[in-house]
Amino acid sequence: MEIAKELGQDLKIVRVYCERKKDALISALRSNAIKPLNPILSVNEGEIETFSNIVALAGAEVFQNALNQRADIVIVGRATDTAIISALPLLKK
């Protein structure tokens, strides 16, 4: 922001937080909204309670939302390269 100010630029920055709360994850597990990936055969609430830091990977939709907000800069905690690269083409299809 300091550099943008020095250059006389007014930038819109969109920040995306990828951390998730345990209770939301447990709720999603109970409603079958999430399922474990192989090779893990199952996951349960007790295991989720042992997690110290839960983060999600941002998909293309997160970047599309930022673009729709006319963001100049998007700061995302975690994302895949394909999400970043595919966001605009998928938005324009």
C-alpha positions in Angstrom: 0.0 0.0 0.0 2.9 2.3 0.7 4.3 1.9 -2.8 0.8 2.3 -4.4 0.4 5.5 -2.4 3.8 6.8 -3.5 2.8 6.0 -7.1 -0.6 7.7 -6.7 -2.5 4.4 -7.2 -5.7 3.5 -5.5 -5.7 -0.3 -5.4 -8.5 -2.6 -4.3 -7.1 -5.6 -2.4 -9.3 -8.6 -1.7 -8.1 -10.9 1.1 -9.3 -14.5 1.3 -8.8 -16.4 4.6 -8.6 -20.2 4.2 -8.6 -21.2 7.8 -11.6 -23.3 8.9 -13.2 -23.8 12.3 -13.5 -27.3 13.8 -17.2 -26.9 14.5 -17.9 -26.1 10.9 -15.9 -29.1 9.7 -17.7 -31.4 12.2 -21.0 -30.0 11.0 -20.1 -30.7 7.4 -19.0 -34.2 8.3 -22.3 -34.9 10.1 -24.2 -33.7 7.0 -22.1 -35.8 4.6 -20.9 -32.6 2.9 -17.3 -33.8 3.1 -15.8 -37.2 2.7 -12.2 -38.4 3.2 -9.9 -38.9 0.2 -8.0 -42.1 -0.4 -6.0 -43.6 1.2 -7.8 -42.5 4.4 -10.8 -44.8 4.8 -12.7 -42.7 7.3 -12.5 -39.6 9.4 -14.4 -38.9 12.6 -15.2 -36.1 15.0 -12.6 -37.2 17.5 -9.9 -36.9 14.9 -11.1 -33.5 13.8 -10.9 -32.4 17.5 -7.2 -33.2 17.4 -6.4 -30.9 14.5 -4.5 -27.8 15.4 -4.8 -25.8 12.2 -7.4 -26.5 9.5 -7.0 -24.8 6.1 -8.7 -25.2 2.8 -7.4 -24.8 -0.7 -9.1 -21.9 -2.6 -10.6 -22.9 -5.9 -11.2 -20.9 -9.0 -14.5 -19.6 -7.6 -12.6 -17.5 -4.9 -10.6 -15.8 -7.6 -13.7 -15.3 -9.8 -15.4 -13.6 -6.8 -12.4 -11.3 -6.4 -12.4 -10.4 -10.1 -16.1 -9.7 -9.9 -15.3 -7.3 -7.0 -12.8 -5.6 -9.4 -9.8 -6.5 -7.3 -6.4 -5.3 -8.4 -4.6 -7.6 -6.0 -5.9 -10.9 -4.4 -4.2 -12.2 -1.3 -5.1 -15.9 -0.6 -3.8 -18.1 2.2 -3.7 -21.3 0.1 -4.6 -22.0 -3.5 -3.7 -24.3 -6.3 -2.0 -23.0 -9.4 -4.8 -24.3 -11.5 -7.3 -22.3 -9.5 -5.4 -19.1 -10.2 -4.8 -19.8 -13.9 -8.3 -21.1 -14.7 -10.4 -18.5 -12.8 -10.6 -15.9 -15.6 -11.2 -18.3 -18.5 -13.9 -20.1 -16.6 -15.5 -16.8 -15.8 -15.6 -15.8 -19.4 -16.9 -19.1 -20.9 
